[in-house]
Amino acid sequence: MSATHLTRGSAGYRRATLALFCAGFATFAMLYCVQPLLPLLASHFRVSAANSSLALSLTTLSLALCLLVSGALAESWGRKPVMAAALGLAAMLGIACALVEEWSSLLILRALLGLALSGLPALAMAYVGEEFDPEALPTAMGLYIGGTALGGLLGRLLAGLLSDLGGWPWALGGIAGLGLLALGLFLWLLPPSRHFTAQPLSLRGLLRNFSLHLSNPRLRVLFALAFLLMGGFVALFNYVGFRLAGAPFNLSATVIGLLFTVYLLGIFSAGWAGRLVPRFGARQVLHGGIGLMLLGVALCATPWLSAAVIGLALFTLGFFAAHAVASGQVGIHAQGAKAQASALYLCAYYLGSSLVGYVGGYVWEHAGWLALLAVLASLFVAAGALVRRI
């Protein structure tokens, strides 16, 4: 291994992991800040619960589809410049979202925000796979995933608080301001790539790389896991706000936002899962994470708030553990063109978020909370069966 790779304990390792933590934080904060606002958006714009979820689903859908293009461009343009441009553009679009007055305008801007953010997640994963020493890679990936967990937490928490103080426009504008702060730290901290080799832009090469990755059976399993786990995760958190805002709980937006503090557990479990892989193997850790998610779903089916909170906590622990391990395995099993492999994984990840997230709203409106939980549990059982193929 070259001495230029980032090793655990070095100054470059600390700067890179902190920079990627900031990038993950900003990405998920801007992406998911609308989630606790869905009941407010539904009321303000007079749309249904399922249609209000389009403020998130369209963002993740455009992100998923554009990941395939941005991942290919990054193989020619480099890692850091594309990630920085993506973060800056997303922050500007986030500020614009706070200024709109029409539902259609908000949806268009949120879709464009997803397009902008598509230049970041796959590249961050590829950067980790290229620049970090293999022994440090699981921990580094866990720290990046931990940043996404913290971003998801603070984005939702601050959105709920700011919406109670000044309405949903203040919430969206405030989160976009945090994105600009994260951009400054990212530019200052992230070391330039030393192991990136630019490839000429070629449609034939792009399709060849995609074919290479899709023909890899282990990568196909990881892509399917991303779709199932992320789809179920987002669907639960999309509609738990509607569940808790109604009888018998009748919670405010701020209190619902506070429940997202369970994301702190995701920061812990992402890094913890990465350290368990060398000891127990990826398959066993993935099974453990999915098992925790199923237990969390079962507790959310109860009519007691305390049990639901514990269920959300276990669900979050399990999801981030499984996601950290699965995303780390992509870099290990991809044979070259790692940004495109990561892009395919994240495309499946965000397609799950968009499609299952939206369909979950239909189930919630027409069949209720328990039916939604039953659908999600079936997805996680299928994911557990797939893990055996790794």
Summary of the structure (lengths in Angstrom):
residues: 390
radius of gyration: 19.5
end to end distance: 26.2
largest distance: 59.9
contacts: 1549
relative contact order: 0.16
helix: 83%
strand: 1%
